[in-house]
Amino acid sequence: MLRAACLIQRGHKQEAHADLLRWSKRSASPLDARLMLALLEWESGDHHTATLTLMRNLKHLEDPRTLELLLLIAVAQDRHERARFWAQRLHEVSAFGAGSKYVELLTCSLHVPPRHGSGDPTEAQVNRLSLELISAEQVIPSLVASQRLHGEPAVVTLLYRAIEKAVGDLSDKARAAEALAKLALLLEDLPAAERWARVGLQHNPLSATLTMLLGRLQRASQSREFDGGAECDAGDIQPMEKAA
């Protein structure tokens, strides 16, 4: 990437283009290689090839920067329907991230504000976060702790679904199951919380946190049955969160 950037700065764009073209054909090449290649193709006037190059990135991941470039290309070509399509996909991918306000500003400045949906996470968002968690599963406990402190229902749902999708590929399945149990509790799904607590104990029978969590969930479940199906009192849940 650095060599290509230096070649471009020195005016050797054709050589940089040839290098990037060979590199980008490999499935293991970084997304940035195709982004740089697409910009060179756009600059040369080959807008169709630039779009195809960017589309290859989206075969693997809903990359926000790739979607931004596709949006800008569509706007530059006055393809308004296509621009709205890319704006919507960009909004969906960025909805729960730190860049969501930037995306809103970008799309509005281009006069293609996205249609706002129900606020529920999309399958693309779940898939993207799931892949990120597989490559950095050590952050899962911190993400869960953050949602327990000041969580939003849509974000909790997104995190729950992403971990659930990734759990088969995670190395520490007990920790993943514990995270899912706590998130299910935040979503007020006591049966799911109890089920994940049991799964976690199957992988780590010596976990004190999961043992206490399961015990309190079982007592909460018995209380609901005794009350004829009434909702578990908040006082039964708060100590459980502190103990966990």
Secondary structure, DSSP 4 states (H G I P E B T S, - for coil): -HHHHHHHHTT-HHHHHHHHHHHHTSTTS-HHHHHHHHHHHHHTT-HHHHHHHHHHHTTT---HHHHHHHHHHHHHTT-HHHHHHHHHHHHHHHTTSTTHHHHHHHHHHTT-PPPP--SPPPHHHHHHHHHHHHHTGGGHHHHHHHHHHH--HHHHHHHHHHHHHHGGG-S-HHHHHHHHHHHHHHTT-HHHHHHHHHHHHHH-TT-HHHHHHHHHHHHHHHHHHHTTSPPPPHHHHHHHHHH-
